[in-house]
Structures are given as structure tokens and as C-alpha cells.
Amino acid sequence: MTSKELQTIFQETFASQALPPVYFAPGRVNLIGEHTDYNGGHVFPCALTIGTYGAVQKRNDRKLRFYSMNFPDMGVVKTSLDDLVPDKKAGWTNYPKGVIWAIEQKGHSLPCGLDMLIYGNIPNGSGLSSSASLEVLTGLMVRDTFGFDDLSMQDLALTGQYAENQYNGMNCGIMDQFASAMGKKDCAIFLDTATLEYTYASVALKDARIVITNSKVKHSLVTSAYNDRRRESETALKDLQAVLDIQTLGDLTEAEFDANCSHIADPVCRRRGKHAVYENQRTIRAVEALNRHDVEEFGRLMNESHVSMRDDYEISCPEIDLLVDLAWNTPGVLGSRMTGGGFGGCTVSIVKNDAVEHFVSSLGAAYKESTGHEAEFYVVDIGDGAHRLD
């Protein structure tokens, strides 16, 4: 989809004569560090070259009109700046509405409404952060349209997270929006979610590629279970704070956790806390391994990460476990794990170049035979964060 095509469809949809500016915000894949972002730990995501495109134009009234090329049956969804409340009937438009609401909550009042056209090429339900991509995209378009130049890209990430938490009721951490806003080509972001300090690490996989496998399965409990896991982690932290001077689970080493975990009364919460602590330390070690070009060690830590998500955090599902098991038993695979919120979506694998073709064909056939589902495979490139397209 080119900028010119988007502009033409915008003009036809909104009966506009002017050419609107076009923007892009990427989806993300997290290489390691899952469910650590709201536990004060480290994450290691990268922005993808797939994401969400948008065209936008000011109006001369307070109306908001949204159109998604991905949901043409919904037509143009109409609301206004005076009606920024969540509404199930509003569907996907709750995400841009939430960001506009959040920007106004932070003290930037929009002087007039907008027409907005959206097109995304992130597979639906894949867990590659289509919602965060849309939130960051909306924030960037609003910032540029109204000259809110004091909002940095990091501010836009935080605004998107605030909208998702407070407007849409998904109690997510900062990782997805941060990766979409702050991504850098050929690099992943080593982000300390407790401080928002970050560095870029080159993902120079000399003889290997990142392959995302979409299970084409998304179980309906993902949102409620995500919020449950966050609450269980907070319970674990609270129990540990009774005996330790810590702010987050990310403050602990494995040894410190093991020495004090008996203070977590609920055994389920104890397992959740273990995952948060161990996954954070795994992520730190994995980035160190990548920086010294030890891709094999990075892959081994990816495998450990999946075991922890499966057994301690319990956010996997049979279809994802099958894809990971198949990957682990495929020659040329250095590491494979679930990525994203859980209960379906995608796995991420590091596969040697000469094994990618066999990986795709063998996993695809075995997965379909076992589940009846057609997996999709994306051999991905790492791209830049959200930006205006020239």
C-alpha cells in the first residue's frame, strides 16, 4: 500500500480535495523478556516493517470521523470531541478515541475534529501489537496536526499506554508502545521498564533470520488472564515487600528470590513472581550474549523463557507449545519461544539461513496435521519506529 493509494482512498472516503499527510507506526516482536514490563524488569523488543498506516486531516468542526480499510463493513464511524467515552459498538475506533482522550487529559486540547483513514498489515490476532501500533500512530498524527511539539516520541508511547490502561481497560505495560514509537532499523531495544532507560543493540544475525510463526489461534481469555497475571504478580511483590526493601520484582536476582520466595503465601503467585524475576535476569544475560555475538546462547535463553511462560506464568496454550516443540526438534533452529501476551498468537524463532525453507515447510505440515490450522510464517526485517512518510 503506497502513500498515494492511501491519499486517493482518503479523498474518496471523506470527499476531500486536499492531499492528507500519511504516517506509519510499526508492530513489534519481543525477542525475550515477556511479562516483565509491568514488573519493573527488562524487555528486548524490536520494531517490524509491518504495522499501521494512517492519513489525517483537520476539520472545521468538532466531529471525528474514522474509516479503516481493514473493517470496511463498519463504514465511516462518526463521533465527536465531546463524546470521548469507550463504547463496545465503536469497535476498533476505541483505540484512536482513547489516545485523543489521553492527550486531552494530559493538557493538550484539540481545537477541532479530524478525519482519519487507517490501514494495517499486521495479521489480526497475531499478538504483534496492532493496538499499540494504532495508538502510537494516532498520537503522532495528532501531535503533528495540531503542533503539540512538546510531546516527544517517548511521551507518545506513554500516552498510548495510558489510553490502553485507563480508556480501554487493558492493564498493559509500556513495552509495545515504546517499541512502536522508538524502534530503530536493524536494532532491538534493551529497555529497563522501571526507569525507561534504554539502549539499542544491533541484531546482526550473520547466518540466521528471525522467523515469526502465527498459530492463527487466539483464545478469548487473553485480556482477562493478562490482567489476572498482573494482579498475581503484584500480590507476589507485596508479600516480598514485607521482608525486603524492593520497589519491583525486577529488583531481585534469582538467588534473592529463591531465598525469600517462601514469604509469598499463594503458590500460584509464587510461580508468577518466579517467572518475573527469572525472565528479567534471562533477558539481561541474553542481551549480553548477543552483544558478544553468541547467538547460540541467546537461543538457549529463548528456550528457557518459553518453559517459564508455559510452566510458571501459564500463558501458553497447546497450539503454541506444539509450534515451539516442533521448532526445538527442527535442525537449524537456535531458539524458539512464544511471544506476546499469550494464549495464542505467535512464536518467534531464530533459524539458520540454510534451514529457513525446511523450517517453514516442515512446521507448517506438522502443525496442520495436528491442529487443522494453517500456520503463517513471516521472515521479518527490523525497521524504524513511527514516522511520517514522504
Buried (B, 14 or more C-beta within 10 A) or exposed (E): EEBEEBBEBBBEBBEBEEBBBBBBBBBBBBBBBBBBBBBBBBBBBBBBBBBBBBBBBBBEEBBBBBBBBBBEEBEEBEBEBEEBEEEEEBEBBBBBBBBBBBBBBEEBEBEBBBBBBBBBBBBEBBBBBBBBBBBBBBBBBBBBBBEBEEBEBBBBBBBBBBBBBBBBEBBBBBBBBBBBBBBBEBBBBBBBBBEEEBEBBEBEBEEBBBBBBBBBBBBEEBBEBBBBBBEBBBBBBEBBEEEBEBEBBBBBEEEBBEEBBEBBEEEBBBBBBBBBBBBBBBBBBBBBBBEEEEBEBBBBBBBBBBEBBBEBBBBBBEBBBBBBEBBBEBEBBBBBBBBBBBBBBBBBBBBBEEBBEBBBEBBBEBBEEEBEBEBBBBBBBBBBBBBEEE
